[in-house]
Amino acid sequence: MATGLYSKEIQIEKEKLQAFIQNKEEWAELIPGYLHHEFPNEQDMIWVFQGDFGLIQKAVKVELKYKESTTNQVMFDLIGLSDPINGDGFFEIRQEQGDTCQLVGNLTMKASGFLAGMMNPILEKFVPQLVEQLVQKMAIKASQ
């Protein structure tokens, strides 16, 4: 199972960062390789992005099904719509000192089915890079 965990310290008011992670529209376009997104309902989101899997580049469509959330944390399950890739993840805010917060992103993905043997080693490299790039972009946009 491929896992990416990345955290970034941000000089920002906690309430501003909380509002940012709760508003999916704010960060939906920040995923690396973003093509488009849609909201099938108020809670869930579908991301379509161009995945660079080494020798293979392909459009990937995944649904983020939101689980329990608090003002400091957004948790979701990930369901592959174009490929049998599933997982889960979260974004979390941890208060540091003063107006410094830590934004933490975590994503776990696992391929199943016929291509799992080939896809899982690729995901091992892809997922940590994806999480790092996404959290960095989120930190920049939230701070603006």
N, C-alpha and C positions, 0 to 999 in steps of 0.2 A: 504494500500500500504506500503510495507516494504522499509525503507530507511536506508542507511548507509552513514555516512559522517565522514571522518577521515583526519586529517592533521598531517604532520610530518616535523619538521625543520631539514634541512640538511646543513652541511658545504660543499658547492659545488659551482663551478662557474655556473652562470645561463645558459650560453650557453651550457655547458655540460649536464645539466638537461633537457634543451629544446631538444637537440638532442636525448636524451634517451627516452623521452615520445613520440617523433615523430616516433621513430623506433619500431614499434610493435613487431618485432622479438625479441627485447631486453627483453621485459617484458611479452610476451605471456606465457612463462612457469612458471611464478611466482604465478599464481592463486592457492590458496589452493586446493588440490585434483587434480591437473593437470594430465590429461592423454595424450592429444595431441591437436594440433591445426592445422588449415589449412587456406590458403588464397584463397577464391574463386575468388577474383580479387584484384587489387592493393589497394583498399580502405578498404575493409571489411575483417573480420577475424571470423573464427568459432572456438570456444573453446569447448573442451570436458573435463569435470572434474567430479570427484567423489564427489557428494554432500552428506554431512552427515546431514541428516534431523531428528535428534533425533533417533528414533527407525528404521528409514529407511535410508539405504545408496543406492544410485543409480547413474548411470552415467547420466549426464545432458549435453545436446548439445545445445549451444546457438550461435546465430550469432550477432556479433557486427557490425552494419551498421554505418559507420562514417558519421557524420554530419559536419557542419562547424567547422573548426579548425584554430587555430592561432599558432604561435610559443610557446605561453604560455598555450595553452589549447587544449585538444583533447576531442571532444564531440561525443557521439554515442547513437544510439537506440539499444535496446537489444530485440532480437526476439527468442523465444523458438522454437527450432527445434524438440526436443524430447518430450517436455511437453508444455502445453499452459501457459508459463510464459513469460511475456513481461515487458519491462521497458526502462530505459535510464540511462545515467551516463556521467561522465566526469573526466578527470584528469587535474589539473590546477597548474601552478607554480605562486607563489607570491613572489616577491623579498622582503627580509627582509633588513638586513644591511650587507654591505660588501659582503662576499662570503657565506652568509646564505640565503637559499631559503626555502620556505614552499611548500611542495608537498601536494596537496589536492585531495582526491579521493571521488567521490560521486556515489552511485548506488541506483536506485529505481527499485524494482521488484514487480510484482503482478501476481498472478495465476488467471486463469479464467477457465470456464468449470466445469465439473462434480466434480473434486477434489478441487476446489477453497476454499471451506469452511474448508478443512483440511490443505491445503498447505499454505494459507496466514498466519495463526498464526505461522507456522514453519518458514516461510520466515522472519517474524518479528525478530526472534532471529538469523537466519542464515546470513542475508544480512549485518548487522553491523559488525559481526565478520569477514566475508569475506573481506569487504572493509578495515578494520583495518589491517588484516594480509597481504593483497595485497600491500597496501601503505607502510607498514614497509619493506616488501621484496624489493619493488621497490627502496626505499630510500637506502637500503644497496647495492643493485646491481649498482645503478647509481653512488654511491660514490666510487666504486672500480676502 
